[in-house]
């Protein structure tokens, strides 16, 4: 039973399933933890191990290759070696001998006895070369940043050309650090003071977050703990877990009570909920999405948050009247997500340079489709959580070139290096007549 397993066993199973099924590691860890009865500290260890191995996969494989002459290994052996090496060189809470022993025991369970011996030999060799290897890893970051920071070559080259070596290096480091936990207080349920008092009674330490670009939004950083969704304050809808960068697009849209708003690509609903707070539940938001499961998640979030001004719509099964127009439109377009790479652990191994062109075509098409739904003199905000110009400024420029009845009168661009939050882009487009 999972309930009797140790955190390392749970992390190991999640990583092995990741290799076998190509599912996202975050989903696999969430599923595993839902079935496990663990203390908060052990839940955090499961996440640290599984996410850490996925993040540092390329660097870990470089270490493995050094001892195996680049010979390929079985999925189980490669995963177990990654897990053992991550604990040896990225964590310091477990003695080397214990790391080796536990990893070898896992190898006996998930691989053959011969392979377990092979895992033992590799890990023991590295324990004898700890100082030398640590120095090599440090040198690797400057000599070969893609391998040293565990990113694909094309991303490292792209960002170095755009931001420069120093700034892009900070971005690569940012992607390898655990994401901070932010919460936006939901004033539709209760005043801010009530939520702060509830957090205090639940033992939650919070710190108010502010930034020059951020309007007063009741955003707080929470000291990282597991089980936030099990708190009474969460279940009562007193807050929504949300990075501050996700608020920028809604602020640019400037919703007001009574507005009729179209929310394209709305799920899971963080921006939808923030717009409803601007509206004070007075008005109407038509929230659309193409994924039924995500629509269900959106509806669950809206119900928990006490939001009553939102109508959800699953596309393309049903659509609103095609001639219906709105005061404001939010198009939070599907994108590469390069601005949230540290939150989406497996993303760096899945996105490709060629995918950016395909996404740009999808984004421009969505923008062109959405624009006629805007009332004269209405406002549309196009947004992504991408850092890439192809998905941001180039899409807006391409749209404006094709649609002379619209103009862009405001943009917000946030990046981790300069703003300390997830990367995002938002452009405000007005219909001039």
Protein Blocks (a to p, Z undefined) as FASTA:
>chain_A
ZZlpcfklmmmmmmmmmmmnopafklmmmmmmmmpccdfklmmmmmmmmmmmmmmmmmmm
mmmmmmnoopacdfklmmmmmmmmmmmmmpckbcfklmmmmmmmmmmmmmcfklmmmmmm
mmmmmmmmmmmmmmmmmmmmmmmmmlmnopafklmmmmmmmnojklmmmmmmmmmpccdd
dddddfklocfklmmmmmmmnopacdddddfklccehiacddddehklmpmklmnopacc
ddfklmmmmmmnopaehiacddehkbgolmmmmmmmmnnopacdddddfbfklmmmmmmm
mmmnopakbccdddfkbccdfkbccfbdcdddddehlmmmmmmmmlmmmpcfklmmmmmm
mmmmmmmmmmmmpcehiacddddfbfbfklmmmmmmmmmmmmmkbccfbdcdddfklnop
acddddddddfZZ
